[in-house]
Amino acid sequence: MTRRQPIEVARHLVVERFPFAKQGWLGGSVVLGQATTTSDLDITVLDESAAVHRESLRFAGWPVELFVHSEASIRHFVAKDITQRKPSMARLVAKGVELLEGDGGEAVRKLCEQVLAAGPGLLSQDALAGARYALSDLVDDLRGAVPGPVCTAIAVEAWRRAGDLVLAINGHWTGGGKWLARELLSLDQASGSNWALKLHESLQHAMAGETEALEQVAEEVLDAAGGRLWEGYDQVAAVPEHGWVRD
């Protein structure tokens, strides 16, 4: 069965379910040229009359991730994402295809475009030190790891931390899962570096129990970030005024 075109389906969904929507955007893999056979439609709806929520559904044969927002909630999540250095909300709106006619949502789209273009900025010195410490500790763990489940877990975390750190020291956005790899590829394309492939290939070796290549790439990242940091690292704990709070 042939599915209808994603933009047509997304527009139909918004018009049918959100008659008072100011705007809708189809974002994600299908508009970024990264879609696979299992990709869904990421649809953001700007509707001041609807409850802010997200919903997973199927519509016209497509799996859909639906994000319903007010302008205020979009601004809130854009600001929250900046603190995490992951521009999920801004990208959905800024890179999304507009689904409704008119200039609804123009101001918030412009904000998202500006945030996305500006990047997250560089890490604070404290955050940078913490990232260097965490990756240094993982490299030591890799060197002592015995091939098996624990080694695999350490390798995956070292890959993630190294990727996060190299993106951070270049003032580049990061991401989770596939978006971490995509952000590394984006950095490489912009700067002529080769971090994505080096980390990918070294992780493959580490998953087979051969950790030396991943150790080396992680050390390269640490050198670029200011060097290894373990002995002498000191972090002041943020303790509530009346002592520790237990969950």
Buried (B, 14 or more C-beta within 10 A) or exposed (E): EEEEEBBEBBBBBBEEBBEEBBBBBBBBBBBBEEBEEEBBBBBBBBBEEBEBEEEEBEBBEBEBBBBBBBBEBBBBBBEEBBEEBBBBBBBBBBBBBBBBEEEBBEEBBEBBBEBBEEBBEEBEEEEBBBBBBBBBBBBBBBEEBEEEEEBBEBBBBBBBBBBBBBBBBBBBBBBEEEBBBBBBBBBBEEEEBEBBEBBBBBBBBBBEEBBEBBBEBBBBBBEBBEEBBEEEEEEEEEEEEEEEEEE
